[in-house]
Amino acid sequence: MNRSFPALLLFVMIPVLTFSQATQAKYGNDFLTTGSGARALGMGSAHAALTGDVTSAYWNVAGLAEVETPQIMYMHSERFSGIVGYDYGAAALPLKSNNGVVSISFFRQGVDNIANTLNAWDRERDQPKQDVESYITRFSTADMALLFSYATQKSEKLSYGASAKIIRQKLGPFAEAWGYSLDIGVKYQADFASFGVTVHDITTMQKMWDVNESAFGDYEAQFDSLGASLPTGQNEFVLPSVKLGVAKLFPIGGDFLVSAAADVDLLFENRQAYYINLGRMSVEPHLGSEISYKDVIALRAGVTDFITDPVSGFSVSPTLGLGLKLSSFVLDYGFTSFAGASSDLGFTHRISLRFDI
């Protein structure tokens, strides 16, 4: 028996053995749905079968096998009119010893300058304290992820890969969490189209929360007055999700290339805010297209976020994008509304820059 098998089995079973002491987290890693790279956003996040650069570590790690030269990328995105900042950086390196490619990716979503008003309320007078600003402190929250990825080609048509994922979440001085899991991906290039499959958190992510009780020491009376108890740490688990994709390229003449892609995300958290629900499974479609000229400039469009709301009904979020390649640099821009074309929650602007060494 391969000696690595017992170690792999233990890695997979540790989260399972602790489920009896853990709580299922719905939207547990939702900050990662912003993804990597502005090209994908402009195409409605339909990228599982199309990806083939350093961003593949997120969309479909198997796509890393198509990276032929070292690549580095940085991306910045803002949501809710700049309140939420999102940063992504990655590097990929082809290995000379075999057909494999390794990469490292870092994601961070943060909200800064959050007002802590727990000590600013006068309970006896039932109104803010005098000189209330002197009782208000500020803190930040951050969600971070680190991916270590490897992919290789089994044949000219088939590639596969895996990513070890570490999650770090911090809520100011009050609480923090660590989590870990594994993503896998497969990509197959048929004669008529390409297909991609990604399984996020295939081992089921286990997150361990720790609450800094001393940070709440001065606020125990406020919690008591509300009939609430101080928060305590607990373990959470995030169920696996599946991303299925198909893409087709249509050359037009010798200068133009049209790319069409469609993805379907399968989530098993009993989410209700999706147009297609089958029991506990939610189905989230993504559609995207791109037309490029001489591999220099590209225009993109897509749709994502197929959502049903009891008040506003059914809505989708259209996306737009632009790409420009200059020598070894690739600059991409993506745009979408947060929750539909008529939403008042602001817009998402994403800019990414890739350098091929």
Secondary structure as the mmCIF struct_conf table of DSSP 4:
data_model
#
loop_
_struct_conf.conf_type_id
_struct_conf.id
_struct_conf.beg_label_comp_id
_struct_conf.beg_label_asym_id
_struct_conf.beg_label_seq_id
_struct_conf.end_label_comp_id
_struct_conf.end_label_asym_id
_struct_conf.end_label_seq_id
TURN_TY1_P TURN_TY1_P1 ARG A 3 ARG A 3
HELX_RH_AL_P HELX_RH_AL_P1 SER A 4 LEU A 17
TURN_TY1_P TURN_TY1_P2 THR A 18 THR A 18
HELX_RH_3T_P HELX_RH_3T_P1 PHE A 19 GLN A 21
STRN STRN1 ALA A 22 GLN A 24
TURN_TY1_P TURN_TY1_P3 LYS A 26 ASN A 29
HELX_RH_3T_P HELX_RH_3T_P2 ASP A 30 THR A 34
BEND BEND1 SER A 36 SER A 36
HELX_RH_AL_P HELX_RH_AL_P2 ALA A 38 GLY A 42
TURN_TY1_P TURN_TY1_P4 MET A 43 SER A 45
TURN_TY1_P TURN_TY1_P5 ALA A 48 LEU A 50
BEND BEND2 ASP A 53 ASP A 53
TURN_TY1_P TURN_TY1_P6 VAL A 54 THR A 55
HELX_RH_AL_P HELX_RH_AL_P3 SER A 56 TRP A 59
HELX_RH_3T_P HELX_RH_3T_P3 VAL A 61 GLU A 66
BEND BEND3 THR A 69 THR A 69
STRN STRN2 GLN A 71 ARG A 79
TURN_TY1_P TURN_TY1_P7 PHE A 80 ILE A 83
STRN STRN3 VAL A 84 PRO A 94
BEND BEND4 LYS A 96 ASN A 99
STRN STRN4 VAL A 101 ASN A 116
TURN_TY1_P TURN_TY1_P8 LEU A 118 ASN A 119
BEND BEND5 ALA A 120 ALA A 120
STRN STRN5 TRP A 121 ASP A 122
TURN_TY1_P TURN_TY1_P9 ARG A 123 ASP A 126
STRN STRN6 GLN A 127 PRO A 128
HELX_LH_PP_P HELX_LH_PP_P1 LYS A 129 LYS A 129
TURN_TY1_P TURN_TY1_P10 GLN A 130 ASP A 131
HELX_RH_3T_P HELX_RH_3T_P4 VAL A 132 TYR A 135
STRN STRN7 THR A 137 GLN A 153
BEND BEND6 LYS A 154 LYS A 157
STRN STRN8 LEU A 158 LEU A 171
TURN_TY1_P TURN_TY1_P11 GLY A 172 PHE A 174
STRN STRN9 ALA A 175 GLN A 189
BEND BEND7 ASP A 191 PHE A 192
STRN STRN10 SER A 194 HIS A 200
TURN_TY1_P TURN_TY1_P12 ASP A 201 THR A 203
STRN STRN11 MET A 205 VAL A 211
HELX_RH_3T_P HELX_RH_3T_P5 GLU A 213 TYR A 219
HELX_RH_AL_P HELX_RH_AL_P4 GLU A 220 SER A 225
TURN_TY1_P TURN_TY1_P13 LEU A 226 GLY A 227
HELX_LH_PP_P HELX_LH_PP_P2 SER A 229 PRO A 231
STRN STRN12 ASN A 235 VAL A 238
STRN STRN13 SER A 241 ILE A 252
TURN_TY1_P TURN_TY1_P14 GLY A 253 ASP A 255
STRN STRN14 PHE A 256 LEU A 267
BEND BEND8 GLU A 269 GLU A 269
BEND BEND9 ALA A 273 TYR A 275
STRN STRN15 ILE A 276 LEU A 278
TURN_TY1_P TURN_TY1_P15 GLY A 279 ARG A 280
STRN STRN16 MET A 281 TYR A 293
TURN_TY1_P TURN_TY1_P16 LYS A 294 VAL A 296
STRN STRN17 ILE A 297 ASP A 309
TURN_TY1_P TURN_TY1_P17 PRO A 310 SER A 312
STRN STRN18 GLY A 313 LEU A 326
TURN_TY1_P TURN_TY1_P18 SER A 327 SER A 328
STRN STRN19 PHE A 329 SER A 337
BEND BEND10 PHE A 338 GLY A 340
TURN_TY1_P TURN_TY1_P19 ALA A 341 SER A 342
BEND BEND11 ASP A 344 LEU A 345
STRN STRN20 PHE A 347 ASP A 356
#
